[in-house]
Amino acid sequence: MYEISFQHYILGLFAVANNIAAIPLYINLIRGRTLKEQHKICSTATLTSLLTMVVSMFAGVAVLDFFQISIPAFRIAGGLLLLSTGFGMMNSVQKSIELTEQSFSKIISAAIIPIAIPMTTGAGTMSTIIIFAESAHGKPYLHFALMGAIIAMTVIIYFSFFFSPKIISFLGSTGLDVLTKIFGLITLALGIQFILTGISGAFPKII
């Protein structure tokens, strides 16, 4: 049995909570906006992602208990969800949002949905964090490690958005597409691992 650590958490979150797929839409969102407006859009998307991850960490397990959903069942469901997310990333195509004629308030709304949710921190991210939080139950040092990983991931998300024009310029559309597919493959592997762990927990005598 491998030892769970901060590195395990941050790598898992990096696979499912990265905003690579959201960058093309974000670029379109900030086009023609002042630097102050760009900062506000970036901060809004990042803060929304942070709140999503923190709420999942602290309230996710309680929600499962309320609905009497077992952790093995949730691991299997979360794994299936990650498989779907991973396949989506593997077959993703770049999209665009036409917002040039709309008000800035609507652009801020777009920074929340769909930029932050679900493109950066969607259902797959929530499921992953809930499973991580359950694995840290009764181990305060793992709770601190998970919170540290969430904070570190938030910083990565912020700078990825902030420097997205340079990232696009450096990688190009092809490079961005390749990177998205790589993260999709990692997400698929993470989903399969969750399913295997869930099955072994639900049927310990079989596996």
C-alpha positions as CSV (number, residue, x, y, z in Angstrom):
1,M,0.0,0.0,0.0
2,Y,1.5,3.3,-1.1
3,E,1.9,6.2,1.3
4,I,-0.5,9.1,0.6
5,S,1.3,12.5,0.7
6,F,1.1,16.1,-0.5
7,Q,2.7,15.0,-3.8
8,H,0.0,12.4,-4.3
9,Y,-2.7,15.1,-3.8
10,I,-1.2,17.8,-5.9
11,L,-0.5,15.4,-8.8
12,G,-4.1,14.2,-8.6
13,L,-5.5,17.7,-8.5
14,F,-3.2,18.8,-11.3
15,A,-4.7,16.1,-13.6
16,V,-8.3,16.9,-12.9
17,A,-8.3,20.6,-11.9
18,N,-6.1,22.1,-14.5
19,N,-7.5,24.9,-16.6
20,I,-5.7,24.0,-19.9
21,A,-9.0,23.3,-21.7
22,A,-10.4,26.7,-20.4
23,I,-7.5,28.8,-21.7
24,P,-8.8,29.3,-25.3
25,L,-12.2,30.5,-23.9
26,Y,-10.5,32.7,-21.3
27,I,-8.4,34.4,-24.0
28,N,-11.5,35.2,-25.9
29,L,-13.1,36.5,-22.7
30,I,-10.4,39.0,-21.9
31,R,-9.8,40.2,-25.5
32,G,-10.2,44.0,-25.7
33,R,-10.5,44.4,-22.0
34,T,-8.5,46.8,-19.8
35,L,-5.8,45.4,-17.6
36,K,-7.9,46.1,-14.5
37,E,-10.8,44.2,-16.0
38,Q,-8.5,41.3,-17.0
39,H,-7.3,41.1,-13.4
40,K,-10.9,41.0,-12.2
41,I,-11.9,38.2,-14.6
42,C,-8.8,36.2,-13.7
43,S,-9.4,36.6,-9.9
44,T,-13.1,35.7,-10.3
45,A,-12.4,32.5,-12.2
46,T,-9.6,31.5,-9.7
47,L,-11.6,32.3,-6.6
48,T,-14.6,30.3,-7.9
49,S,-12.3,27.4,-8.4
50,L,-10.8,27.7,-4.9
51,L,-14.3,27.8,-3.3
52,T,-15.4,24.8,-5.3
53,M,-12.4,22.8,-4.1
54,V,-12.7,23.9,-0.4
55,V,-16.4,23.2,-0.2
56,S,-15.9,19.8,-1.7
57,M,-13.2,19.0,0.8
58,F,-15.1,20.1,3.9
59,A,-18.7,19.3,2.9
60,G,-18.4,16.4,0.5
61,V,-18.1,13.5,3.0
62,A,-21.0,14.9,5.1
63,V,-23.2,15.0,2.0
64,L,-22.3,11.3,1.3
65,D,-23.2,10.4,4.9
66,F,-26.5,12.3,4.7
67,F,-27.5,10.3,1.6
68,Q,-26.0,7.1,3.0
69,I,-23.7,6.7,0.1
70,S,-20.8,4.4,0.9
71,I,-17.3,5.5,0.0
72,P,-16.6,2.4,-2.2
73,A,-19.8,3.2,-4.2
74,F,-18.7,6.8,-4.5
75,R,-15.2,5.8,-5.6
76,I,-16.7,3.7,-8.4
77,A,-19.1,6.5,-9.4
78,G,-16.3,9.1,-9.2
79,G,-14.0,6.8,-11.3
80,L,-16.6,6.5,-14.0
81,L,-17.1,10.2,-14.0
82,L,-13.3,10.7,-14.4
83,L,-13.3,8.2,-17.2
84,S,-15.9,10.3,-19.0
85,T,-13.9,13.5,-18.3
86,G,-10.7,11.9,-19.5
87,F,-12.3,10.7,-22.7
88,G,-13.7,14.2,-23.2
89,M,-10.3,15.7,-22.8
90,M,-8.8,13.1,-25.2
91,N,-11.3,14.1,-27.8
92,S,-11.6,17.8,-27.0
93,V,-11.9,20.5,-29.6
94,Q,-11.2,24.2,-28.9
95,K,-14.4,26.3,-28.5
96,S,-15.1,30.0,-28.4
97,I,-17.5,32.3,-26.7
98,E,-18.9,35.3,-28.4
99,L,-19.2,38.0,-25.7
100,T,-17.8,41.1,-27.3
101,E,-21.2,42.8,-27.4
102,Q,-22.3,41.9,-23.9
103,S,-21.9,43.7,-20.6
104,F,-18.9,43.2,-18.3
105,S,-21.2,41.7,-15.7
106,K,-22.1,38.9,-18.2
107,I,-18.4,38.4,-18.9
108,I,-17.8,37.9,-15.1
109,S,-20.6,35.4,-15.1
110,A,-18.9,33.5,-17.9
111,A,-15.7,33.5,-15.9
112,I,-17.6,31.6,-13.2
113,I,-19.6,29.4,-15.6
114,P,-18.2,27.8,-17.8
115,I,-14.6,28.9,-17.2
116,A,-14.3,28.0,-13.5
117,I,-17.1,25.5,-13.4
118,P,-17.0,23.0,-15.0
119,M,-14.0,23.6,-17.3
120,T,-11.5,24.2,-14.5
121,T,-13.1,22.6,-11.4
122,G,-15.9,20.4,-12.5
123,A,-17.7,17.3,-11.2
124,G,-14.5,15.2,-11.7
125,T,-12.5,17.6,-9.5
126,M,-15.2,17.6,-6.8
127,S,-15.3,13.8,-6.8
128,T,-11.6,13.5,-6.6
129,I,-11.3,16.0,-3.6
130,I,-14.1,14.2,-1.8
131,I,-12.3,10.9,-2.1
132,F,-9.1,12.5,-1.1
133,A,-10.8,14.0,2.0
134,E,-12.2,10.7,3.0
135,S,-8.8,9.1,2.7
136,A,-7.5,11.8,5.1
137,H,-10.2,11.1,7.7
138,G,-8.7,10.9,11.2
139,K,-5.3,12.0,9.9
140,P,-4.8,15.7,10.6
141,Y,-1.5,15.9,8.7
142,L,-3.2,14.6,5.6
143,H,-5.9,17.2,5.9
144,F,-3.2,19.9,6.0
145,A,-1.5,18.2,3.0
146,L,-4.8,18.2,1.0
147,M,-5.5,21.9,1.9
148,G,-1.9,22.7,0.9
149,A,-2.4,20.9,-2.4
150,I,-5.7,22.9,-3.0
151,I,-3.9,26.2,-2.3
152,A,-1.0,25.2,-4.5
153,M,-3.4,24.2,-7.3
154,T,-5.2,27.6,-6.9
155,V,-1.9,29.4,-7.4
156,I,-1.2,27.3,-10.5
157,I,-4.7,28.1,-11.9
158,Y,-4.3,31.8,-11.2
159,F,-0.9,32.1,-13.0
160,S,-2.1,29.9,-15.8
161,F,-4.9,32.3,-16.5
162,F,-2.8,35.4,-15.9
163,F,-0.1,34.3,-18.3
164,S,-2.5,32.5,-20.7
165,P,-1.6,34.8,-23.7
166,K,2.0,33.9,-23.3
167,I,1.1,30.2,-22.9
168,I,-0.9,30.3,-26.1
169,S,1.9,32.1,-27.9
170,F,4.5,29.5,-26.7
171,L,2.5,26.3,-27.2
172,G,0.3,27.3,-30.1
173,S,-3.1,25.6,-30.6
174,T,-1.5,22.2,-31.5
175,G,0.7,22.2,-28.3
176,L,-2.3,23.2,-26.2
177,D,-4.3,20.3,-27.7
178,V,-1.5,17.8,-27.1
179,L,-1.2,19.0,-23.5
180,T,-5.0,18.6,-23.0
181,K,-4.8,15.1,-24.3
182,I,-1.9,14.2,-21.9
183,F,-3.9,15.4,-18.9
184,G,-6.9,13.5,-20.3
185,L,-4.8,10.3,-20.3
186,I,-3.7,10.9,-16.7
187,T,-7.4,11.6,-15.7
188,L,-8.4,8.3,-17.3
189,A,-5.7,6.4,-15.3
190,L,-6.9,8.2,-12.1
191,G,-10.5,7.2,-12.8
192,I,-9.5,3.5,-13.4
193,Q,-7.6,3.5,-10.1
194,F,-10.6,4.9,-8.2
195,I,-12.8,2.2,-9.7
196,L,-10.4,-0.6,-8.8
197,T,-10.1,0.8,-5.2
198,G,-13.9,1.1,-5.0
199,I,-14.4,-2.5,-6.2
200,S,-11.8,-3.8,-3.8
201,G,-13.5,-1.9,-0.9
202,A,-17.0,-3.2,-1.8
203,F,-15.9,-6.8,-2.5
204,P,-12.8,-7.4,-0.3
205,K,-13.3,-11.2,-0.4
206,I,-13.3,-11.2,-4.2
207,I,-10.3,-8.9,-4.8
